[in-house]
């Protein structure tokens, strides 16, 4: 769904709520306390706002700020639950001690816990340099480094993704922020870091940034040609203008007027809600709101100057073509008394005759059962390689795809239904076979290669 269509759909969904006040001006859910300052709407944490309606679809409240009649949307997590005005005023007192107090995380992986106990369940893991809001203090168990108790206290915190929990303050750097929290962080840093941080940014702008999955695929030698595309990546090569982010699943672009340093290695694209964290010289993280207004964080990597993606892709295609060529050389025709005859051609197409039993099993449709495209797109967990050579994907009629484990021997070709096999999420890696799978064996009939 494009951003434009998402906005249009959203307007249609919330329009009835904006029309309701024309009928009843008193309609509202109550009053809430702002937990996280919002520069866009000139809201400071601690303020009390009137809440009109809640959108469960977009997880937002429609509110009016003090002293205005303008209605606007704000994420649910930025407010307390609506209640009477007097109760909201009393609730605001609970946050008064830490009004405008935020913190920068000094340790990557710092846990946010459900209770004020160091063994309590983790509800969130913080990133180094992440900004969080401090709500109030709590009493809890001391935290030890293994030798002595660490200095600090338990604080109730709120992350920018909306998670609340308890965090021990030893690895938090607290600061006071105004409405623009990130600008406050920027001003809080010493000037002597500016030159160093700018050098980091300058180096990052010189690099081409690819999805982190590229590095994972190359190291594991499992190249997914649908996801490894030279056009995918984060176009972070300019200090202003237009910038794009593309992966196999995402396609975004933003116009921005410059790059502002936030804290440490964090930067913001001016005029957008896109942040970039430079993790090290070869890794960055990009945080942004997707078309559903949910915070996303995607990681990108850079490679050595001699990295040749086109060669990586070409080598993988050659490997796949070699699998089909080997089967063609062993046949190219294979026959089974029960499951018909398969003709393999060098160009990756097959003709599968007399496969009535496959149709009855529901593996293929009768209308497109004879002709298919065959490819080798999936990979096997190491534990499966002793039993199978790999996985063949038959695409019937250009749409319906069926996977089969295969084993090629001197006696012929064995195919086993892999439609119920376990596949690792996000990857084309088969980790286990399915139960009660159909097994077929075909003998070779060498009558000349079908071109």
C-alpha positions as CSV (number, residue, x, y, z in Angstrom):
1,X,0.0,0.0,0.0
2,X,1.4,3.3,-1.0
3,X,1.7,6.2,1.5
4,X,-0.8,8.2,-0.6
5,X,-3.4,5.5,-0.6
6,X,-2.8,4.8,3.1
7,X,-3.5,8.4,3.9
8,X,-6.7,8.4,1.8
9,X,-7.9,5.2,3.5
10,X,-7.2,6.7,6.9
11,X,-9.2,9.9,6.1
12,X,-12.2,7.7,5.2
13,X,-11.9,5.7,8.4
14,X,-11.6,8.6,10.8
15,X,-13.9,11.1,9.0
16,X,-17.0,9.9,11.0
17,X,-15.3,10.8,14.2
18,X,-14.5,14.3,13.1
19,X,-18.1,14.8,12.0
20,X,-19.5,13.6,15.3
21,X,-18.7,16.9,17.2
22,X,-21.0,18.7,14.8
23,X,-23.8,16.6,16.4
24,X,-22.5,16.6,20.0
25,X,-19.8,19.0,21.0
26,X,-19.5,17.4,24.4
27,X,-18.4,14.0,23.1
28,X,-15.0,12.9,24.5
29,X,-13.2,10.0,26.2
30,X,-11.8,12.2,28.9
31,X,-8.4,13.7,29.7
32,X,-4.8,12.3,29.4
33,X,-1.3,13.3,30.5
34,X,1.3,13.7,27.7
35,X,4.2,11.2,28.4
36,X,6.4,12.2,25.5
37,X,6.9,15.7,24.1
38,X,5.8,16.3,20.5
39,X,7.5,19.2,18.7
40,X,5.2,18.9,15.7
41,X,2.1,19.7,17.8
42,X,3.9,21.9,20.4
43,X,3.1,19.4,23.2
44,X,5.3,19.0,26.3
45,X,5.3,16.0,28.5
46,X,3.3,16.6,31.6
47,X,0.5,18.6,29.8
48,X,-3.1,17.5,30.1
49,X,-5.0,17.2,26.9
50,X,-8.6,16.4,26.0
51,X,-9.1,13.1,24.2
52,X,-12.0,12.9,21.7
53,X,-11.9,9.4,20.1
54,X,-9.6,6.4,19.8
55,X,-8.7,4.7,16.5
56,X,-8.0,1.0,17.3
57,X,-7.0,0.5,13.6
58,X,-4.2,3.1,13.7
59,X,-3.6,3.0,17.5
60,X,-4.1,6.7,17.8
61,X,-6.1,9.2,19.8
62,X,-7.7,12.3,18.4
63,X,-7.0,15.2,20.8
64,X,-7.0,18.9,21.3
65,X,-4.1,20.6,23.0
66,X,-4.6,23.2,25.8
67,X,-5.7,26.6,24.5
68,X,-6.6,25.4,21.0
69,X,-9.6,24.0,19.1
70,X,-7.6,22.2,16.5
71,X,-8.0,18.4,16.5
72,X,-5.1,16.1,15.5
73,X,-3.9,12.6,15.9
74,X,-1.2,11.3,18.3
75,X,0.0,7.7,18.9
76,X,-1.7,6.0,21.9
77,X,1.6,5.3,23.6
78,X,2.4,9.0,24.0
79,X,-0.6,9.5,26.5
80,X,-1.9,8.0,29.6
81,X,-5.3,6.3,29.4
82,X,-8.2,8.9,29.3
83,X,-10.0,9.6,32.6
84,X,-11.7,12.5,34.3
85,X,-9.9,15.8,34.3
86,X,-9.4,15.7,38.1
87,X,-7.9,12.2,38.0
88,X,-5.6,13.2,35.1
89,X,-4.4,16.2,37.1
90,X,-3.6,13.9,40.0
91,X,-1.9,11.4,37.7
92,X,0.3,14.2,36.3
93,X,1.7,14.7,39.8
94,X,3.2,11.2,39.6
95,X,5.4,12.3,36.7
96,X,6.3,15.8,38.1
97,X,9.6,14.8,39.7
98,X,11.0,13.7,36.2
99,X,9.2,16.3,34.1
100,X,11.1,16.9,30.9
101,X,13.7,14.2,31.9
102,X,14.9,11.9,29.2
103,X,17.9,9.6,29.0
104,X,20.4,8.4,26.5
105,X,21.3,4.7,26.7
106,X,25.1,4.0,27.1
107,X,25.1,0.2,26.7
108,X,23.8,-1.8,23.8
109,X,21.4,-4.5,24.8
110,X,20.5,-2.8,28.2
111,X,17.3,-4.6,29.3
112,X,14.0,-3.0,30.3
113,X,12.3,-5.4,32.8
114,X,8.7,-6.1,33.9
115,X,9.6,-5.7,37.6
116,X,12.3,-3.9,39.6
117,X,14.3,-7.1,39.9
118,X,17.4,-7.9,37.8
119,X,16.0,-11.4,37.1
120,X,12.6,-10.2,36.1
121,X,11.3,-10.8,32.5
122,X,12.8,-8.6,29.8
123,X,10.2,-6.6,27.9
124,X,12.6,-4.7,25.7
125,X,16.3,-4.5,24.9
126,X,17.6,-1.0,24.4
127,X,20.1,0.1,21.7
128,X,23.2,2.1,22.5
129,X,22.4,5.8,22.0
130,X,18.7,5.2,22.0
131,X,16.6,8.0,23.7
132,X,14.0,7.1,26.3
133,X,11.7,9.0,28.6
134,X,12.0,8.7,32.4
135,X,8.6,8.6,34.1
136,X,9.3,8.1,37.8
137,X,11.5,6.2,40.2
138,X,10.7,2.9,41.9
139,X,12.0,0.7,44.8
140,X,13.6,-2.5,43.9
141,X,16.4,-5.0,44.3
142,X,20.0,-3.9,44.1
143,X,21.9,-4.7,40.9
144,X,25.4,-6.3,41.2
145,X,28.2,-6.5,38.7
146,X,29.3,-9.8,40.3
147,X,31.5,-8.2,42.9
148,X,29.7,-5.1,44.3
149,X,26.4,-3.4,44.0
150,X,26.3,-1.0,41.1
151,X,25.4,2.7,41.6
152,X,22.0,3.7,40.3
153,X,18.3,3.2,40.9
154,X,15.3,1.6,39.2
155,X,13.4,4.0,36.9
156,X,10.1,3.6,35.1
157,X,10.9,4.3,31.4
158,X,9.1,4.7,28.1
159,X,10.7,3.9,24.8
160,X,9.9,5.7,21.5
161,X,8.2,2.5,20.3
162,X,5.7,2.7,23.2
163,X,7.1,0.0,25.5
164,X,7.1,0.8,29.3
165,X,9.1,-1.0,31.9
166,X,11.8,-0.8,34.6
167,X,15.4,0.0,33.8
168,X,18.4,0.3,36.2
169,X,19.9,3.8,35.8
170,X,23.6,2.8,36.0
171,X,23.9,2.8,32.1
172,X,21.6,5.8,31.5
173,X,22.7,9.4,30.9
174,X,19.8,11.6,32.0
175,X,19.2,15.0,30.5
176,X,16.5,17.7,30.5
177,X,14.7,18.3,27.2
178,X,12.3,20.8,25.8
179,X,9.6,20.1,23.3
180,X,12.1,19.1,20.6
181,X,13.7,16.2,22.5
182,X,16.3,15.3,19.8
183,X,17.5,18.9,19.4
184,X,17.9,19.0,23.2
185,X,20.1,16.0,23.0
186,X,22.2,17.7,20.3
187,X,22.7,20.8,22.4
188,X,23.6,18.7,25.4
189,X,26.7,17.2,23.8
190,X,30.1,18.9,24.1
191,X,31.4,20.8,21.1
192,X,34.6,18.8,21.1
193,X,32.8,15.8,19.7
194,X,31.4,17.6,16.7
195,X,34.5,17.2,14.5
196,X,34.7,13.5,15.3
197,X,31.0,12.8,14.6
198,X,31.1,14.8,11.4
199,X,34.0,12.6,10.2
200,X,31.9,9.5,10.9
201,X,29.1,11.0,8.9
202,X,31.3,12.0,6.0
203,X,32.7,8.5,5.8
204,X,29.1,7.0,5.9
205,X,28.0,9.3,3.0
206,X,30.8,7.9,0.8
207,X,29.6,4.3,1.0
208,X,26.9,2.3,-0.7
209,X,24.5,0.8,1.8
210,X,22.9,-2.6,1.2
211,X,20.4,-4.6,3.3
212,X,22.1,-6.5,6.1
213,X,20.5,-9.7,4.6
214,X,23.0,-9.4,1.7
215,X,25.9,-10.0,4.1
216,X,24.1,-12.9,5.7
217,X,23.3,-14.5,2.4
218,X,26.9,-14.2,1.2
219,X,28.4,-15.6,4.4
220,X,26.0,-18.5,4.5
221,X,26.3,-19.1,0.7
222,X,22.5,-19.1,0.4
223,X,21.8,-16.4,-2.2
224,X,18.1,-15.5,-2.6
225,X,17.9,-14.0,-6.1
226,X,14.6,-12.4,-5.3
227,X,16.1,-10.4,-2.4
228,X,19.6,-9.7,-3.7
229,X,19.0,-6.9,-6.2
230,X,21.5,-4.1,-7.0
231,X,18.6,-1.6,-6.7
232,X,18.0,-2.5,-3.1
233,X,19.6,-0.5,-0.3
234,X,19.6,2.9,1.5
235,X,20.7,5.8,-0.7
236,X,22.6,7.7,1.9
237,X,25.0,9.6,-0.4
238,X,23.9,13.2,-0.1
239,X,23.4,15.8,2.7
240,X,20.1,17.1,1.3
241,X,17.6,16.4,-1.5
242,X,15.8,13.1,-2.0
243,X,16.7,9.8,-0.4
244,X,15.4,6.3,-1.0
245,X,15.1,3.0,0.9
246,X,14.4,-0.1,-1.0
247,X,14.4,-3.8,0.0
248,X,12.4,-6.8,-1.3
249,X,9.6,-5.8,1.0
250,X,9.9,-2.0,1.3
251,X,10.0,1.0,-1.0
252,X,10.2,4.5,0.5
253,X,11.5,7.9,-0.5
254,X,11.8,11.1,1.5
255,X,12.8,14.7,0.7
256,X,15.0,16.3,3.3
257,X,16.7,19.6,3.8
258,X,19.9,18.5,5.6
259,X,21.3,16.2,8.2
260,X,21.3,17.1,11.9
261,X,23.4,15.3,14.6
262,X,21.3,14.0,17.5
263,X,23.6,12.2,19.9
264,X,26.7,10.2,19.5
265,X,26.4,8.5,16.1
266,X,22.7,9.3,15.6
267,X,21.5,11.6,12.9
268,X,18.1,12.9,11.7
269,X,17.1,13.8,8.1
270,X,15.8,17.3,8.5
271,X,12.1,17.7,7.6
272,X,11.4,13.9,8.1
273,X,11.0,11.4,10.9
274,X,13.9,9.4,9.6
275,X,16.9,8.7,11.9
276,X,20.1,7.1,11.0
277,X,22.4,5.4,13.5
278,X,25.9,4.7,12.3
279,X,26.8,1.5,14.2
280,X,30.3,1.2,12.9
281,X,32.2,2.0,9.7
282,X,30.4,-0.8,7.8
283,X,26.9,-0.9,9.5
284,X,24.1,1.6,9.9
285,X,20.5,1.4,11.2
286,X,17.6,3.4,9.7
287,X,14.6,4.2,11.9
288,X,11.4,5.5,10.3
289,X,7.6,5.3,10.3
290,X,6.1,2.9,7.8
291,X,2.9,3.4,5.9
292,X,1.0,2.1,8.9
293,X,2.6,4.7,11.2
294,X,4.6,2.0,13.0
295,X,8.2,2.6,13.9
296,X,10.6,0.4,11.8
297,X,14.3,-0.1,12.2
298,X,16.2,-1.7,9.2
299,X,19.9,-2.5,9.2
300,X,22.2,-1.9,6.3
301,X,25.9,-2.8,5.6
302,X,28.6,-1.7,3.2
303,X,31.2,-3.9,1.5
304,X,34.8,-3.6,0.4
305,X,35.5,-1.4,-2.7
306,X,36.1,-4.5,-4.8
307,X,32.7,-6.0,-4.0
308,X,31.0,-7.1,-7.2
309,X,27.3,-7.8,-6.6
310,X,26.7,-8.6,-10.3
311,X,29.3,-11.4,-10.0
312,X,27.6,-12.8,-6.9
313,X,24.3,-12.9,-8.6
314,X,25.8,-14.4,-11.8
315,X,27.6,-17.1,-9.9
316,X,24.4,-18.1,-8.1
317,X,22.5,-18.3,-11.3
318,X,25.3,-20.5,-12.8
319,X,25.1,-22.8,-9.8
320,X,21.3,-23.2,-10.2
321,X,21.6,-23.8,-13.9
322,X,24.2,-26.4,-13.2
323,X,21.7,-28.4,-11.1
324,X,19.2,-28.6,-13.9
325,X,21.9,-29.4,-16.4
326,X,23.1,-32.4,-14.3
327,X,19.5,-33.8,-14.2
328,X,19.2,-33.3,-18.0
329,X,22.5,-35.2,-18.5
330,X,21.2,-38.1,-16.3
331,X,17.9,-38.3,-18.3
332,X,16.6,-36.2,-19.8
333,X,13.5,-38.4,-19.6
334,X,12.4,-40.1,-16.4
335,X,9.5,-42.4,-16.0
336,X,7.4,-44.0,-13.2
337,X,4.6,-46.6,-13.6
338,X,2.5,-44.7,-11.1
339,X,3.5,-41.1,-11.5
340,X,4.0,-40.6,-15.3
341,X,6.9,-39.4,-17.3
342,X,9.0,-36.2,-16.9
343,X,11.0,-34.6,-19.7
344,X,13.6,-32.1,-18.6
345,X,15.0,-29.5,-21.0
346,X,18.2,-27.4,-20.7
347,X,16.2,-24.1,-20.6
348,X,14.5,-25.1,-17.3
349,X,11.2,-26.3,-18.5
350,X,9.6,-29.7,-18.0
351,X,6.8,-31.7,-19.5
352,X,5.1,-34.1,-17.0
353,X,2.8,-36.6,-18.7
354,X,0.3,-39.0,-17.1
355,X,0.5,-37.4,-13.7
356,X,-3.1,-38.1,-12.7
357,X,-2.2,-39.2,-9.2
358,X,-0.5,-35.8,-8.6
359,X,-3.7,-34.1,-9.6
360,X,-5.7,-36.4,-7.2
361,X,-3.2,-35.6,-4.4
362,X,-4.0,-31.9,-5.0
363,X,-0.3,-31.1,-5.8
364,X,-1.1,-29.7,-9.2
365,X,-4.2,-28.4,-11.0
366,X,-5.6,-30.5,-13.9
367,X,-5.6,-27.5,-16.2
368,X,-1.9,-26.9,-15.9
369,X,-0.5,-30.3,-14.8
370,X,1.6,-31.1,-17.9
371,X,3.9,-28.1,-18.4
372,X,6.0,-26.4,-15.7
373,X,9.1,-24.3,-15.1
374,X,11.7,-26.0,-12.9
375,X,14.2,-24.2,-10.7
376,X,16.4,-24.6,-7.7
377,X,15.5,-21.7,-5.3
378,X,15.6,-23.3,-1.9
379,X,18.4,-24.5,0.3
380,X,18.8,-27.4,2.7
381,X,19.7,-27.5,6.3
382,X,23.0,-29.4,6.7
383,X,21.2,-32.3,8.5
384,X,19.1,-32.9,5.4
385,X,22.0,-33.0,2.8
386,X,22.7,-36.7,3.5
387,X,19.2,-37.7,2.3
388,X,18.7,-35.2,-0.5
389,X,20.6,-33.4,-3.1
390,X,18.4,-30.3,-2.9
391,X,14.9,-29.0,-3.7
392,X,13.3,-28.6,-7.1
393,X,10.5,-26.0,-7.5
394,X,8.0,-26.8,-10.2
395,X,5.9,-23.8,-11.3
396,X,2.8,-25.0,-13.2
397,X,0.9,-22.6,-15.4
398,X,3.2,-19.8,-14.4
399,X,1.5,-19.4,-10.9
400,X,1.2,-22.6,-8.9
401,X,4.5,-23.7,-7.4
402,X,5.2,-27.1,-5.7
403,X,8.5,-28.0,-4.0
404,X,10.0,-31.5,-4.1
405,X,13.1,-32.8,-2.4
406,X,15.2,-34.6,-4.9
407,X,17.9,-37.3,-5.0
408,X,19.7,-38.2,-8.2
409,X,21.4,-41.6,-8.3
410,X,22.6,-44.0,-11.0
411,X,19.2,-45.8,-10.6
412,X,17.2,-42.7,-11.3
413,X,15.5,-39.6,-9.7
414,X,13.6,-39.7,-6.4
415,X,11.2,-36.9,-5.7
416,X,9.5,-36.3,-2.3
417,X,6.7,-33.8,-1.7
418,X,8.1,-30.8,0.3
419,X,4.9,-28.8,0.5
420,X,4.7,-29.5,4.3
421,X,8.4,-29.0,5.0
422,X,9.5,-26.5,7.6
423,X,11.0,-23.3,6.1
424,X,13.0,-20.8,8.2
425,X,11.1,-17.6,8.4
426,X,12.4,-14.9,6.0
427,X,14.7,-17.3,4.2
428,X,14.5,-20.0,1.6
429,X,16.1,-22.5,3.9
430,X,14.3,-25.8,4.6
431,X,15.0,-27.1,8.1
432,X,12.9,-30.2,8.3
433,X,10.8,-32.5,6.2
434,X,7.0,-32.8,6.4
435,X,5.0,-35.7,7.8
436,X,3.5,-38.4,5.5
437,X,5.1,-36.9,2.4
438,X,4.5,-38.5,-1.0
439,X,7.6,-40.2,-2.4
440,X,8.1,-40.9,-6.1
441,X,10.8,-42.7,-8.0
442,X,11.5,-42.3,-11.7
443,X,13.9,-44.4,-13.8
444,X,15.9,-42.7,-16.6
445,X,15.0,-43.1,-20.2
446,X,17.9,-41.8,-22.3
447,X,16.4,-40.9,-25.6
448,X,18.4,-37.8,-26.4
449,X,18.3,-34.4,-24.7
450,X,15.3,-32.2,-25.2
451,X,16.5,-28.8,-26.2
